[in-house]
């Protein structure tokens, strides 16, 4: 089902969601970190540092820094690929899944508050 909103409403929604994220008392994730997180949780695994870097058009160190932050927050974990020790596989966590679900709920709630 497609949702139609005007550009001004879309910007208002983005503003309201980002404002809620920076005032909720939880650690903030950058836009890049959110993109990595959403890619890990919304697209089918497996996910590797190399694969995420290629998909998102950034370098492997950029992905590694994002994963370092998200790892400290227990939103993702990493392990070496046993078949190819050069690869690092990114794994979802329960805490990360709950965080992404909460973000989805937040977007829905803020969308319902948009003026018509």
Secondary structure as UniProt FT lines:
FT   HELIX           7..23
FT   HELIX           31..42
FT   STRAND          47..48
FT   HELIX           49..56
FT   HELIX           60..72
FT   TURN            73..74
FT   STRAND          76..80
FT   TURN            85..86
FT   STRAND          88..92
FT   HELIX           94..112
//
